Each structure stands twice: as structure tokens, then as C-alpha cells.
């Protein structure tokens, strides 16, 4: 077996999707130089694609912060130059081959997957770490010796070993999303938590092809306003870090962040297959105000405290919550209690400068893993996306942002009404468990999910009349709620139609009885629903 093996710059290992919807493995160099020919990354999971995208971005940030689009040395010195460089690359519709090849050739020796001293994304010192099999490395299973999957996606040799290309992809994934199950080898070391990508609410912009996707996430200005520090990806370090569980200063450039070694890793190979790996905790830094991270949504951790200044931390996604319901905290500028993701601010900047035409659809994607029991193991993974006209991100779209936020709030209220109706009908039928509301709320959100996305995507801020567009959506939402309410009554059964009397507490010393029936609950529901969504002439009918 060769000591030095599998160079990521020349060997095919990155999965990409072609225009004919087939998937192909390409080298790291080809993924960048021919990015315009690929529709998107096509890894085994969206989270793996997120980790892969950040590796590609780390290279692009490093290269084009040092040379211009022609490959001539020209470090970015001011904001105007950064915007001009981005615009020049965007206009080319592909990445210039020469500067990328020259840079990667310079660091080719740092991209060997197996190397006695500098294996890519690994450190030999990690050999003393917690030992795992290939099933743990594979994010589609994430199976440790303590947590065996009952119905794994792989069996036999497919579960116990993987190809070098497959292992390289999952190497990035485990670094970004690893759980907290590994034990430290040293004493008194701090907890590093989950991998950095697992700590944040990951969001990325998406284009018509991989080149556009990379460009839309190539935020050459921090939050669209200021220059970054000098880019320094991990392969440029003179000496790789090997100490476990090391707290570091917050990075000041995307290349360092995107190649953050959240874990110290070392792959183990046998008979030209990877059959496991060793792992130690790696680098970490506080999440508070970590605005170097441009690809996360944020929440104000001080919002619950009165008179406290905002303190923003990355906000993980809720797998039970559709992405459009996060619209206010992601896409609206707010008044100090909201911090927009950097990629969203960048998209607004590009639209404002007309690099993106107003009517162009802009897409955003989220992906995440769901952990269990203090991030000790991975339960599941999920992703979602949202599309709308780019004009919604500029000043013209501010009024529309406010209106969309209002309608999302109305959806919350409508879901609550549907939940109350379900509970009232259950009470009328004699159910005393009180757990009918949440499933009904979830069912309402499922029913309005696609209609809301279509309505949002169809908004044209420059031409649509806001009240008419709003009325059209409200008619749809009201219709969905009405239909659900009627169906609940039809399925309620005779016991709910006759009803049950329920004892209610009217005060400390008094009690009263109230009759719950399905028709009574439905009439009360309709009254409140029509207060929330009144009929108007703008729906195309009579008021």
C-alpha cells in the first residue's frame, strides 16, 4: 500500500449533477473550472453538499482575494475593488482557469487524502482518538458501536468499508456535523460541542448552475459592507494543529472559517478501502456575535431580557417548521432585533447594484442535522428551500417584506384556530387527553405549504398591487382552513354532534358547566376565521 495516495485535485471524488440529471464524480480542480457545466453538487446528503460547497468557496475566497479575474496579483484593498472583482467574475459566467490551476498546483502536496505527514483535512496525531468504523463516518447511517441503526441504508461490505472518494466526502461532513459522543483523551479539557456546521442554522444562496451558486455565496465583503482579513485556509498552515479541544480566536476571514478543523481526524484504510477513522475534538470558538459566519440565520439571545443590548447567536433550524415561516428573521432587515444572514445581505447588495436583475428569481436553501440528548447523537437530517424575486431584497421590497411577515403571522393565527377547533371537537366527543391541537396545526401548515411558496414566488414587487396580491393569498388560506374545519366536523361522529358538558373553572370558588358540540365549535371557528381573513372584492368575486 502506498504511503501517499489519492490526490483530491486530480482524482474524481466530488459528486455533481449534470444538465441531463445524471450524477458524475469529478476532481476538485474540475469542480471549480467547469462549475458552469454542472447544475449543482449531488452528494449523498444536503449536509454533505453544504460542507463541500464551503471547501470550494474557501479556495475561491483565497484565490480571488489575492489576484484579479485575469490572474494578476492584486489584493483587495477597498470595498469598491471587491465589488468590481465580483462583477467581473460574474460577467465571465465561468471561473478563470489559470489562477485556479496555479494556486492549486502550488498547494498540491497538501491535497493527498493519505500522506504520512499532511493528509488532507486530517492530522496523524488523531490516531490516539476515539475509534469508529466506516458506518459512523457515513452520514447516511451515522452509526456508532453504541447506536446501531435497525434499518441501515447499507449492508455487508457497503456498511463496513467505503471507497476513497466516498470517504473523502464524508470526511468533510463529519468535521462539520459530528456529534458530542467522543470522549477526550486529555483531562480537564473543555467541551467543543457539535461540529461548527451543526451549531448553526445553515443557509446558502442557489443559482442556475454550480458556478452561479458559488458566486452568490462568494461574499467578498463582510455583511456586504467591509473587507475581510487575509484569507488563510487550513492547508496553508506551516504546521497543522494537533492539540485536542482547542479554543481559538474567532476567524476574521471566510477561508479560515470554512476550513475550520472542528475535529482532529485520521482515516484508516485496508486493502484500498477506508474501514474506519479516529477522532478527537478540535478547534472551537464562542458563537456569540460570530458574524464571520455569513451562512447562518441568527436569533437575539438577549430578546427575553428587558433593556439588554442585542446579543446574536446562530439559530438552528426547527425540522418541524417550514423554511418560509422563518422569512421575518431571515429576509427582513428589522430594527436592531434582527440580524440578516450575510448571504442574504450580499444578495440584496448585488440586486441593489443591478448585478442581479429585479425580476430574477433568487433561491435560498437550508440544511441541517437534528441531534438528540445534548447533541450526543444524530437523529435525522433535513433540508428546505425558498424562491422569490430578487427585488424583494432591496428597498423597493421593504413594504412587501412587511406584508409577507404579516401574512405569516396570520398563518400562525389560522393554524391556532384550526388547532382550537380540533381540540373543541375532541372535547365534544368526550376526549379528555387534550392533545388534538398540535396534529391539526401541523396538518394546516402542510396544506398551505405549497400554496404559500407559489404565492411568494409569484410576487412581482414592481408591478403587483399589494392589496390584490394579499387578498388572493388570504382567500387561499381561508379556503384551506374552512375545508379542514368542515372535514373535522364530518369525521367527528355522532358523539361530538350531540356534545358533552365540561366543567370549567370560573374563579376560585365558582364553577360552571359548558356544552361542547361540533357544530357550535365550527360556528365559533368560522366567526374567528372571517375576522382574520375577511372577504374582499380583490378576491375576484363579490364582498
RODO-2510 file (C-alpha; in nm, 4 decimals, decimal comma):
residues 543
     n   res          X          Y          Z
     1     x     0,0000     0,0000     0,0000
     2     x     0,1372     0,3379    -0,0990
     3     x     0,2101     0,5849     0,1789
     4     x     0,0984     0,8785    -0,0379
     5     x    -0,2242     0,8141    -0,2231
     6     x    -0,5346     0,9739    -0,3789
     7     x    -0,4787     1,3403    -0,4616
     8     x    -0,8072     1,5303    -0,4447
     9     x    -0,7003     1,7745    -0,7160
    10     x    -0,6754     1,5045    -0,9819
    11     x    -0,8834     1,2083    -0,8611
    12     x    -1,2629     1,2137    -0,9164
    13     x    -1,4469     1,2327    -0,5814
    14     x    -1,6866     1,5309    -0,5801
    15     x    -2,0360     1,4352    -0,6935
    16     x    -2,2023     1,6827    -0,9309
    17     x    -2,5314     1,6796    -1,1185
    18     x    -2,5254     1,7293    -1,4949
    19     x    -2,7987     1,9012    -1,7011
    20     x    -2,9372     1,5610    -1,8054
    21     x    -2,9866     1,4834    -1,4319
    22     x    -2,7106     1,2221    -1,4184
    23     x    -2,4525     1,2286    -1,1375
    24     x    -2,0798     1,2234    -1,2031
    25     x    -1,7690     1,2269    -0,9833
    26     x    -1,5122     1,4940    -1,0713
    27     x    -1,1877     1,6197    -0,9223
    28     x    -1,1679     1,9288    -0,7034
    29     x    -0,9968     2,1187    -0,9858
    30     x    -1,2642     2,0254    -1,2395
    31     x    -1,5452     2,1104    -0,9985
    32     x    -1,4214     2,4713    -0,9978
    33     x    -1,3023     2,5158    -1,3554
    34     x    -1,6100     2,3513    -1,5089
    35     x    -1,8599     2,4698    -1,2459
    36     x    -2,0775     2,6350    -1,5123
    37     x    -2,1328     2,2924    -1,6725
    38     x    -2,2830     2,1386    -1,3575
    39     x    -2,6316     2,2054    -1,2261
    40     x    -2,5368     2,1538    -0,8622
    41     x    -2,3483     1,9414    -0,6159
    42     x    -2,5047     1,5965    -0,5812
    43     x    -2,3583     1,4394    -0,2692
    44     x    -2,5301     1,1660    -0,0708
    45     x    -2,6927     1,4240     0,1611
    46     x    -2,7629     1,8004     0,1563
    47     x    -2,5430     1,8439     0,4639
    48     x    -2,2527     1,6836     0,2774
    49     x    -2,3137     1,9259    -0,0104
    50     x    -2,3033     2,2165     0,2362
    51     x    -1,9624     2,1059     0,3673
    52     x    -1,8377     2,0539     0,0112
    53     x    -1,9602     2,3942    -0,1037
    54     x    -1,7649     2,5611     0,1755
    55     x    -1,4455     2,3821     0,0723
    56     x    -1,4869     2,5138    -0,2834
    57     x    -1,5652     2,8601    -0,1512
    58     x    -1,2539     2,8587     0,0697
    59     x    -1,0419     2,8162    -0,2434
    60     x    -1,2278     3,0873    -0,4336
    61     x    -1,2062     3,3360    -0,1460
    62     x    -0,8335     3,2723    -0,1161
    63     x    -0,7565     3,2969    -0,4870
    64     x    -0,9687     3,5999    -0,5740
    65     x    -0,8736     3,7975    -0,2661
    66     x    -0,5160     3,7855    -0,3978
    67     x    -0,5465     3,8005    -0,7785
    68     x    -0,7931     3,9597    -1,0162
    69     x    -1,0073     3,7860    -1,2768
    70     x    -0,7109     3,7884    -1,5199
    71     x    -0,4863     3,6129    -1,2678
    72     x    -0,2682     3,9170    -1,1980
    73     x    -0,1656     3,9792    -0,8343
    74     x    -0,3979     4,2471    -0,6974
    75     x    -0,5020     4,2120    -0,3314
    76     x    -0,8389     4,3612    -0,2452
    77     x    -0,7735     4,6990    -0,0826
    78     x    -1,1175     4,8600    -0,0706
    79     x    -1,4864     4,7774    -0,0959
    80     x    -1,5233     4,9178    -0,4473
    81     x    -1,2494     4,6906    -0,5816
    82     x    -1,4150     4,3888    -0,4198
    83     x    -1,7461     4,4653    -0,5882
    84     x    -1,5772     4,5278    -0,9229
    85     x    -1,3936     4,1949    -0,8992
    86     x    -1,7108     4,0088    -0,8150
    87     x    -1,8885     4,1754    -1,1070
    88     x    -1,6071     4,0860    -1,3469
    89     x    -1,6178     3,7191    -1,2427
    90     x    -1,9980     3,7123    -1,2685
    91     x    -1,9844     3,8606    -1,6193
    92     x    -1,7420     3,5862    -1,7311
    93     x    -2,0027     3,3190    -1,6438
    94     x    -1,7202     3,0813    -1,5506
    95     x    -1,4139     3,0872    -1,3275
    96     x    -1,0841     3,1750    -1,4989
    97     x    -0,8772     2,8593    -1,5304
    98     x    -0,5240     2,9941    -1,4971
    99     x    -0,5336     3,1469    -1,1462
   100     x    -0,7192     2,8487    -1,0022
   101     x    -0,4820     2,5921    -1,1550
   102     x    -0,1752     2,7912    -1,0476
   103     x    -0,2968     2,8214    -0,6900
   104     x    -0,3953     2,4553    -0,6548
   105     x    -0,0700     2,3379    -0,8150
   106     x     0,1202     2,5432    -0,5576
   107     x    -0,0500     2,3510    -0,2754
   108     x    -0,0919     2,0148    -0,4460
   109     x     0,1086     1,8289    -0,1808
   110     x    -0,1462     1,9325     0,0848
   111     x    -0,4356     1,7638    -0,1000
   112     x    -0,3283     1,3995    -0,0639
   113     x    -0,6002     1,2079     0,1201
   114     x    -0,3322     0,9756     0,2541
   115     x     0,0054     1,1193     0,3463
   116     x     0,2439     1,0368     0,6324
   117     x     0,2733     1,3991     0,7494
   118     x     0,0000     1,6150     0,5899
   119     x    -0,3057     1,4057     0,4998
   120     x    -0,5835     1,6330     0,3755
   121     x    -0,8190     1,7552     0,6490
   122     x    -0,6502     1,5179     0,8948
   123     x    -0,3655     1,5003     1,1461
   124     x    -0,1613     1,1874     1,2257
   125     x    -0,1828     1,2707     1,5989
   126     x    -0,5565     1,1913     1,5885
   127     x    -0,4622     0,8219     1,5843
   128     x    -0,4965     0,8193     1,9656
   129     x    -0,8577     0,9400     1,9427
   130     x    -1,1864     0,7536     1,9689
   131     x    -1,2000     0,4720     1,7129
   132     x    -1,5027     0,4459     1,4851
   133     x    -1,5963     0,2190     1,1977
   134     x    -1,6982     0,3233     0,8475
   135     x    -2,0660     0,3161     0,9495
   136     x    -2,0054     0,6157     1,1761
   137     x    -1,8218     0,8056     0,9024
   138     x    -2,1111     0,7518     0,6638
   139     x    -2,3571     1,0314     0,7420
   140     x    -2,6458     0,8378     0,5891
   141     x    -2,6110     0,5987     0,8837
   142     x    -2,4001     0,7827     1,1427
   143     x    -2,3841     0,4545     1,3308
   144     x    -2,1529     0,4109     1,6271
   145     x    -2,0859     0,0940     1,8231
   146     x    -2,3291     0,2218     2,0880
   147     x    -2,6129     0,3112     1,8494
   148     x    -2,6906     0,0516     1,5833
   149     x    -2,9415     0,1500     1,3134
   150     x    -3,2254    -0,1027     1,2861
   151     x    -3,2773    -0,0453     0,9143
   152     x    -2,9492     0,0887     0,7722
   153     x    -2,9228     0,2055     0,4106
   154     x    -2,6111    -0,0077     0,3658
   155     x    -2,5364    -0,3686     0,4489
   156     x    -2,2428    -0,6053     0,4296
   157     x    -1,9243    -0,4562     0,2858
   158     x    -2,1119    -0,1370     0,1965
   159     x    -2,1586    -0,0779     0,5668
   160     x    -1,8113    -0,1665     0,6891
   161     x    -1,5966    -0,0035     0,4214
   162     x    -1,6063     0,2700     0,1595
   163     x    -1,4086     0,3913    -0,1384
   164     x    -1,1503     0,6671    -0,1055
   165     x    -1,3778     0,9077    -0,2948
   166     x    -1,6717     0,8344    -0,0671
   167     x    -1,4572     0,8624     0,2452
   168     x    -1,3197     1,1993     0,1343
   169     x    -1,6723     1,3381     0,1003
   170     x    -1,7821     1,2119     0,4398
   171     x    -1,4586     1,3374     0,5949
   172     x    -1,5799     1,6929     0,5311
   173     x    -1,9248     1,6078     0,6623
   174     x    -1,8139     1,4554     0,9930
   175     x    -1,5843     1,7521     1,0568
   176     x    -1,8773     1,9892     1,0170
   177     x    -2,1600     1,7939     1,1803
   178     x    -2,0049     1,5492     1,4266
   179     x    -2,1950     1,4862     1,7492
   180     x    -2,0526     1,5082     2,1018
   181     x    -2,0199     1,1362     2,1760
   182     x    -1,6390     1,1174     2,1514
   183     x    -1,4515     1,1254     2,4808
   184     x    -1,1407     1,3444     2,5306
   185     x    -0,8075     1,1756     2,5832
   186     x    -0,6692     1,4561     2,7999
   187     x    -0,8013     1,5557     3,1419
   188     x    -0,9870     1,8755     3,2246
   189     x    -1,0463     1,9723     2,8624
   190     x    -1,3477     2,1871     2,7669
   191     x    -1,6441     2,0651     2,5651
   192     x    -1,6273     2,1681     2,2000
   193     x    -1,9926     2,0905     2,1294
   194     x    -2,1092     1,9650     1,7921
   195     x    -1,9153     2,0457     1,4759
   196     x    -1,9441     2,4095     1,3689
   197     x    -2,1924     2,3416     1,0883
   198     x    -2,4067     2,1517     1,3363
   199     x    -2,4185     2,4540     1,5676
   200     x    -2,5541     2,6992     1,3113
   201     x    -2,8711     2,7435     1,1058
   202     x    -2,7036     2,6891     0,7693
   203     x    -2,8356     2,8846     0,4709
   204     x    -2,6947     2,9276     0,1217
   205     x    -2,7973     3,1035    -0,1963
   206     x    -2,8534     2,8881    -0,5055
   207     x    -2,8069     2,9755    -0,8720
   208     x    -2,8951     2,8170    -1,2055
   209     x    -2,5697     2,6175    -1,2025
   210     x    -2,2801     2,5451    -0,9684
   211     x    -2,0862     2,8498    -1,0892
   212     x    -2,3755     3,0816    -1,0009
   213     x    -2,4256     2,9087    -0,6658
   214     x    -2,0605     2,9559    -0,5752
   215     x    -2,0669     3,3187    -0,6894
   216     x    -2,3838     3,4042    -0,4957
   217     x    -2,2158     3,2739    -0,1785
   218     x    -1,8803     3,4397    -0,2550
   219     x    -1,9426     3,7287    -0,0167
   220     x    -1,6302     3,9326    -0,0875
   221     x    -1,7500     4,1909     0,1668
   222     x    -1,8442     4,1036     0,5234
   223     x    -2,2201     4,1649     0,5535
   224     x    -2,1888     4,3452     0,2207
   225     x    -2,0033     4,6403     0,3745
   226     x    -1,6394     4,5760     0,4754
   227     x    -1,3293     4,3857     0,3657
   228     x    -1,2222     4,0597     0,5236
   229     x    -0,8896     3,9833     0,6840
   230     x    -0,6261     3,7918     0,4881
   231     x    -0,7589     3,4529     0,3774
   232     x    -0,5770     3,1614     0,5369
   233     x    -0,7209     2,8120     0,4698
   234     x    -0,6005     2,5197     0,6802
   235     x    -0,3748     2,3696     0,4105
   236     x    -0,1596     2,6844     0,4140
   237     x    -0,0628     2,6414     0,7794
   238     x     0,3060     2,5679     0,8226
   239     x     0,2268     2,3218     1,0998
   240     x    -0,1156     2,1554     1,1256
   241     x    -0,2886     2,1854     1,4612
   242     x    -0,2930     1,8646     1,6589
   243     x    -0,3897     1,9607     2,0175
   244     x    -0,7373     1,8390     2,1030
   245     x    -1,0239     2,0652     2,2158
   246     x    -0,8566     2,3975     2,1498
   247     x    -1,0396     2,7271     2,1902
   248     x    -0,9275     2,9758     1,9233
   249     x    -0,9972     3,3368     1,8400
   250     x    -1,2907     3,3960     1,6091
   251     x    -1,1636     3,3769     1,2485
   252     x    -1,1576     3,7055     1,0575
   253     x    -1,1848     3,5584     0,7082
   254     x    -1,4106     3,3028     0,5352
   255     x    -1,1295     3,0750     0,4153
   256     x    -1,0191     3,0055     0,7731
   257     x    -1,3774     2,9574     0,8901
   258     x    -1,4739     2,7297     0,6006
   259     x    -1,1725     2,5077     0,6711
   260     x    -1,2156     2,5160     1,0496
   261     x    -1,0991     2,1856     1,1954
   262     x    -1,3819     2,1209     1,4396
   263     x    -1,2418     1,7712     1,4774
   264     x    -0,8971     1,6127     1,4574
   265     x    -0,9455     1,3191     1,2226
   266     x    -0,7458     1,0346     1,0739
   267     x    -0,8833     0,7833     0,8236
   268     x    -0,7879     0,4163     0,8471
   269     x    -0,7523     0,2165     0,5234
   270     x    -0,7169    -0,1513     0,4474
   271     x    -0,6973    -0,3153     0,1031
   272     x    -0,7595     0,0171    -0,0735
   273     x    -1,0784     0,0768     0,1251
   274     x    -1,1489     0,3016     0,4237
   275     x    -1,2854     0,0918     0,7098
   276     x    -1,2851     0,3456     0,9913
   277     x    -1,1316     0,6532     1,1451
   278     x    -1,0038     0,8030     1,4682
   279     x    -1,1423     1,1271     1,6109
   280     x    -1,0522     1,3896     1,8697
   281     x    -1,2182     1,7225     1,9478
   282     x    -1,0659     2,0119     1,7539
   283     x    -1,0925     2,3904     1,7308
   284     x    -1,3871     2,5911     1,8596
   285     x    -1,4761     2,9494     1,9445
   286     x    -1,7746     3,1242     2,1079
   287     x    -2,0889     3,1508     1,8938
   288     x    -2,1908     3,4934     2,0254
   289     x    -2,1681     3,7665     1,7581
   290     x    -1,9677     3,5340     1,5325
   291     x    -2,0573     3,7429     1,2283
   292     x    -1,7651     3,5998     1,0356
   293     x    -2,0205     3,3283     0,9606
   294     x    -2,2194     3,4546     0,6625
   295     x    -2,4208     3,1370     0,6098
   296     x    -2,6455     3,1125     0,9151
   297     x    -2,9638     3,2633     1,0485
   298     x    -2,9446     3,4438     1,3826
   299     x    -3,1522     3,4946     1,6936
   300     x    -3,1233     3,7582     1,9609
   301     x    -3,0251     3,5687     2,2754
   302     x    -3,0996     3,8790     2,4859
   303     x    -3,4515     3,9256     2,3475
   304     x    -3,6098     3,7775     2,6606
   305     x    -3,4331     4,0260     2,8858
   306     x    -3,5603     4,3798     2,9115
   307     x    -3,3239     4,6689     2,8405
   308     x    -3,0466     4,4314     2,7344
   309     x    -2,8459     4,5116     2,4203
   310     x    -2,8882     4,2570     2,1381
   311     x    -2,6637     3,9538     2,1534
   312     x    -2,6919     3,7466     1,8393
   313     x    -2,6091     3,3770     1,8203
   314     x    -2,6589     3,1311     1,5327
   315     x    -3,0071     2,9806     1,5395
   316     x    -3,0555     2,6171     1,4485
   317     x    -3,3404     2,5260     1,2172
   318     x    -3,6525     2,3585     1,3527
   319     x    -3,7200     2,0439     1,1442
   320     x    -4,0923     2,0790     1,2156
   321     x    -4,1040     2,4331     1,0761
   322     x    -4,1215     2,5103     0,7048
   323     x    -3,8494     2,7490     0,5853
   324     x    -4,0978     3,0165     0,4716
   325     x    -4,2167     3,0543     0,8298
   326     x    -3,8664     3,1854     0,9126
   327     x    -3,8969     3,4594     0,6493
   328     x    -3,9152     3,7505     0,9022
   329     x    -3,5953     3,6533     1,0851
   330     x    -3,4039     3,5687     0,7669
   331     x    -3,5021     3,8171     0,4984
   332     x    -3,6332     4,1252     0,6819
   333     x    -3,3882     4,3926     0,7949
   334     x    -3,5612     4,4681     1,1257
   335     x    -3,4817     4,7449     1,3715
   336     x    -3,1924     4,6069     1,5749
   337     x    -3,3544     4,2834     1,6933
   338     x    -3,2920     4,1062     1,3632
   339     x    -2,9558     4,0308     1,2039
   340     x    -2,9813     3,9192     0,8435
   341     x    -2,7592     3,6325     0,7251
   342     x    -2,4554     3,7584     0,5360
   343     x    -2,5520     3,5746     0,2161
   344     x    -2,8923     3,7443     0,2250
   345     x    -2,7345     4,0867     0,2735
   346     x    -2,4971     4,0072    -0,0105
   347     x    -2,7876     3,9127    -0,2353
   348     x    -2,9553     4,2434    -0,1532
   349     x    -2,6326     4,4284    -0,2320
   350     x    -2,5996     4,2547    -0,5695
   351     x    -2,9597     4,3332    -0,6555
   352     x    -2,9222     4,6953    -0,5459
   353     x    -2,6177     4,7341    -0,7754
   354     x    -2,8111     4,5568    -1,0535
   355     x    -2,5686     4,2679    -1,0840
   356     x    -2,8925     4,0705    -1,0473
   357     x    -3,1958     4,1917    -1,2465
   358     x    -3,5015     4,2680    -1,0261
   359     x    -3,7203     4,0015    -1,1848
   360     x    -3,4621     3,7277    -1,1450
   361     x    -3,5678     3,4524    -0,9096
   362     x    -3,3304     3,4081    -0,6192
   363     x    -3,3235     3,0783    -0,4320
   364     x    -3,2108     3,0033    -0,0774
   365     x    -3,1574     2,6581     0,0713
   366     x    -3,1244     2,5447     0,4307
   367     x    -2,9919     2,2114     0,5553
   368     x    -2,9193     2,0731     0,8997
   369     x    -2,8955     1,7657     1,1163
   370     x    -3,1175     1,7062     1,4156
   371     x    -2,9337     1,5912     1,7265
   372     x    -3,0622     1,4068     2,0304
   373     x    -2,9816     1,4273     2,4015
   374     x    -2,7471     1,7278     2,4235
   375     x    -2,6090     1,6663     2,0725
   376     x    -2,4817     1,3241     2,1804
   377     x    -2,6013     1,1538     1,8609
   378     x    -2,7543     1,2409     1,5239
   379     x    -3,1236     1,1660     1,4887
   380     x    -3,2008     1,2869     1,1389
   381     x    -3,1153     1,5370     0,8670
   382     x    -3,3384     1,7696     0,6670
   383     x    -3,3328     2,0480     0,4101
   384     x    -3,5697     2,3016     0,2570
   385     x    -3,5602     2,5836     0,0051
   386     x    -3,7393     2,9032    -0,0897
   387     x    -3,7508     3,1142    -0,4064
   388     x    -3,8750     3,4671    -0,4833
   389     x    -3,7886     3,7655    -0,6965
   390     x    -3,4586     3,9323    -0,6118
   391     x    -3,6357     4,2691    -0,5892
   392     x    -3,7813     4,1628    -0,2535
   393     x    -3,4341     4,2052    -0,1028
   394     x    -3,3842     4,5731    -0,1898
   395     x    -3,5501     4,8925    -0,0647
   396     x    -3,8393     4,8507    -0,3069
   397     x    -3,9175     4,5202    -0,1415
   398     x    -3,9284     4,6547     0,2181
   399     x    -4,3046     4,7167     0,2146
   400     x    -4,3570     4,3723     0,0675
   401     x    -4,1352     4,2176     0,3342
   402     x    -4,3583     4,3733     0,5992
   403     x    -4,6725     4,2460     0,4276
   404     x    -4,5327     3,8938     0,3867
   405     x    -4,4384     3,8968     0,7555
   406     x    -4,7954     3,9973     0,8431
   407     x    -4,9362     3,7116     0,6366
   408     x    -4,7046     3,4620     0,8021
   409     x    -4,8332     3,5926     1,1349
   410     x    -5,1897     3,5442     1,0096
   411     x    -5,0983     3,1859     0,9174
   412     x    -4,9846     3,1335     1,2753
   413     x    -5,3215     3,2596     1,3960
   414     x    -5,5131     3,0490     1,1432
   415     x    -5,3179     2,7402     1,2482
   416     x    -5,4056     2,8199     1,6086
   417     x    -5,7758     2,8472     1,5170
   418     x    -5,7638     2,5120     1,3401
   419     x    -5,5907     2,3619     1,6431
   420     x    -5,8536     2,5032     1,8810
   421     x    -6,1303     2,3656     1,6602
   422     x    -5,9752     2,0205     1,6613
   423     x    -5,9450     2,0285     2,0395
   424     x    -6,3011     2,1552     2,0880
   425     x    -6,4370     1,8775     1,8631
   426     x    -6,2318     1,6201     2,0527
   427     x    -6,3713     1,7579     2,3809
   428     x    -6,7235     1,7425     2,2372
   429     x    -6,6624     1,3748     2,1605
   430     x    -6,5571     1,3090     2,5180
   431     x    -6,1808     1,3059     2,4692
   432     x    -6,0051     1,4252     2,7835
   433     x    -5,6447     1,3870     2,6665
   434     x    -5,6164     1,7413     2,5262
   435     x    -5,3671     1,6501     2,2542
   436     x    -5,5672     1,7089     1,9339
   437     x    -5,4436     2,0618     1,8669
   438     x    -5,0827     2,0094     1,7569
   439     x    -5,1526     1,7487     1,4851
   440     x    -5,4231     1,9743     1,3383
   441     x    -5,1893     2,2738     1,3351
   442     x    -4,9248     2,0667     1,1576
   443     x    -5,1843     1,9485     0,9059
   444     x    -5,2836     2,3095     0,8296
   445     x    -4,9229     2,4105     0,7687
   446     x    -4,8774     2,1108     0,5418
   447     x    -5,1887     2,2086     0,3447
   448     x    -5,0829     2,5732     0,2929
   449     x    -4,7138     2,4956     0,2379
   450     x    -4,7056     2,4712    -0,1417
   451     x    -4,9710     2,7429    -0,1994
   452     x    -4,7727     2,9888     0,0130
   453     x    -4,4470     2,9115    -0,1671
   454     x    -4,6190     2,9613    -0,5034
   455     x    -4,7731     3,2891    -0,3885
   456     x    -4,4396     3,4164    -0,2588
   457     x    -4,2559     3,3141    -0,5743
   458     x    -4,5165     3,4861    -0,7901
   459     x    -4,4919     3,8275    -0,6214
   460     x    -4,3617     4,0983    -0,8549
   461     x    -4,2804     4,3995    -0,6320
   462     x    -4,2545     4,6327    -0,9308
   463     x    -4,5879     4,5505    -1,0924
   464     x    -4,8217     4,3778    -0,8440
   465     x    -5,0752     4,5755    -0,6419
   466     x    -5,0155     4,4757    -0,2810
   467     x    -5,3760     4,4648    -0,1587
   468     x    -5,4860     4,2489    -0,4535
   469     x    -5,1980     4,0052    -0,4132
   470     x    -5,2642     3,9850    -0,0390
   471     x    -5,6352     3,9242    -0,0909
   472     x    -5,5628     3,6399    -0,3321
   473     x    -5,3446     3,4699    -0,0747
   474     x    -5,5899     3,5268     0,2100
   475     x    -5,8671     3,3657     0,0047
   476     x    -5,6479     3,0581    -0,0413
   477     x    -5,5551     3,0385     0,3289
   478     x    -5,9148     3,0894     0,4402
   479     x    -6,0352     2,8233     0,1952
   480     x    -5,7846     2,5711     0,3256
   481     x    -5,8872     2,6359     0,6867
   482     x    -6,2574     2,6187     0,6016
   483     x    -6,2138     2,2876     0,4219
   484     x    -6,0208     2,1424     0,7126
   485     x    -6,2881     2,2605     0,9558
   486     x    -6,5705     2,1062     0,7517
   487     x    -6,3792     1,7793     0,7241
   488     x    -6,3251     1,7693     1,1005
   489     x    -6,6970     1,8106     1,1639
   490     x    -6,7880     1,5446     0,9063
   491     x    -6,5472     1,3000     1,0700
   492     x    -6,6392     1,3941     1,4268
   493     x    -6,9035     1,1250     1,4794
   494     x    -7,2414     1,1353     1,6498
   495     x    -7,0990     1,1784     1,9999
   496     x    -6,9378     1,5113     1,9036
   497     x    -7,2585     1,6283     1,7318
   498     x    -7,4599     1,5676     2,0488
   499     x    -7,1767     1,7013     2,2608
   500     x    -7,0505     1,6775     2,6161
   501     x    -7,0794     1,9086     2,9116
   502     x    -6,7455     2,0103     3,0580
   503     x    -6,6836     2,1620     3,3981
   504     x    -6,4973     2,4935     3,3701
   505     x    -6,3284     2,6905     3,6473
   506     x    -6,4831     3,0389     3,6556
   507     x    -6,2930     3,1515     3,9609
   508     x    -6,1533     3,0364     4,2925
   509     x    -6,4928     2,9486     4,4406
   510     x    -6,7220     2,9034     4,1417
   511     x    -6,7565     2,6507     3,8659
   512     x    -6,9767     2,6320     3,5595
   513     x    -7,0702     2,3733     3,3019
   514     x    -7,0407     2,4342     2,9283
   515     x    -7,1759     2,2216     2,6468
   516     x    -6,9198     2,1422     2,3742
   517     x    -7,0624     2,0304     2,0390
   518     x    -6,9003     2,0031     1,6970
   519     x    -7,1455     2,2448     1,5227
   520     x    -7,1031     2,5033     1,7975
   521     x    -6,7244     2,4769     1,7783
   522     x    -6,7336     2,5046     1,3988
   523     x    -6,9522     2,8164     1,4025
   524     x    -6,7216     2,9817     1,6558
   525     x    -6,4232     2,8820     1,4406
   526     x    -6,5794     3,0331     1,1265
   527     x    -6,6516     3,3605     1,3033
   528     x    -6,2934     3,3983     1,4166
   529     x    -6,1558     3,2845     1,0812
   530     x    -6,3575     3,5511     0,8953
   531     x    -6,2335     3,8141     1,1385
   532     x    -5,8796     3,7068     1,0498
   533     x    -5,9407     3,6695     0,6748
   534     x    -6,2372     3,8926     0,5772
   535     x    -6,3699     3,8562     0,2236
   536     x    -6,2901     4,1453    -0,0107
   537     x    -6,3658     4,2464    -0,3691
   538     x    -5,9978     4,1936    -0,4517
   539     x    -6,0510     3,8174    -0,4480
   540     x    -6,2198     3,8444    -0,7841
   541     x    -6,5737     3,7934    -0,6523
   542     x    -6,8217     3,9967    -0,4507
   543     x    -6,7541     4,1067    -0,0990
***
